[in-house]
Amino acid sequence: MAGTGPEHRGLAKAKGYIQIDQELCKGCGVCIFFCPKECITTSTKLNAAGYLPATYSTDSECTGCAVCALVCPEVAIEVYRA
């Protein structure tokens, strides 16, 4: 069906996405601070270690720039480019 994709509804198509290992993340917030598109927030659920880990917003405009993964001290972020 033509004209029904996200780019036709005024929504930007994400160029990438990330996955954050919730159990490795210690919730330091460095990735949240450095994300240029504000795609990462703090979770409301504790992980097994008692931290509030970072979480990826799936409706964001991630560019796949990998800045978050580069600054993560726990190496808890994997970046995928579309």
C-alpha positions in Angstrom: 0.0 0.0 0.0 1.7 3.2 -1.2 2.1 6.1 1.1 1.5 4.4 4.4 5.1 3.9 5.6 6.5 6.0 8.5 8.2 8.4 6.1 4.9 9.2 4.5 3.2 9.9 7.8 5.6 12.6 8.8 7.8 10.3 10.9 11.5 10.0 10.2 12.7 6.5 9.5 15.4 5.4 11.9 18.8 4.7 10.4 19.8 2.4 13.2 18.9 1.0 16.5 20.6 -0.2 19.7 20.2 -3.0 22.2 21.2 -2.4 25.8 22.1 -5.4 28.0 19.9 -4.6 31.0 21.9 -6.8 33.3 25.3 -5.3 32.4 24.1 -1.7 32.6 24.7 0.1 35.9 22.6 3.1 35.1 25.5 5.6 35.1 23.7 7.7 32.4 26.7 8.5 30.3 25.0 7.1 27.2 21.9 9.2 27.9 24.0 12.4 28.2 25.9 11.8 25.0 23.1 10.5 22.7 22.6 13.3 20.1 19.0 12.2 19.3 17.9 11.6 22.9 17.0 8.0 22.1 18.0 6.6 25.5 16.2 7.0 28.8 16.5 5.5 32.3 14.3 2.4 32.9 11.7 2.3 35.6 12.6 -1.3 36.4 15.5 -2.5 38.4 17.9 -5.1 37.0 19.1 -8.1 39.1 22.0 -6.0 40.6 19.5 -3.3 41.8 20.4 -0.6 39.2 18.0 1.3 37.0 19.5 0.6 33.6 19.3 2.7 30.5 16.7 1.7 28.0 16.3 2.4 24.2 13.2 4.2 23.0 12.0 2.2 20.0 10.1 5.2 18.6 13.2 7.4 18.4 15.2 8.6 15.4 18.4 6.6 16.1 21.1 7.3 13.5 23.3 4.4 14.5 26.1 6.8 15.3 27.5 4.5 18.0 28.4 7.3 20.4 26.5 5.6 23.2 28.4 2.3 22.7 31.7 4.1 22.6 31.2 5.9 25.9 29.5 3.0 27.8 32.0 1.9 30.6 30.3 -1.5 30.9 30.2 -2.3 27.1 26.5 -3.0 27.5 25.3 -1.4 24.2 25.3 -3.0 20.7 24.6 -0.8 17.7 22.9 -1.9 14.5 22.6 0.2 11.3 19.7 -0.3 9.0 
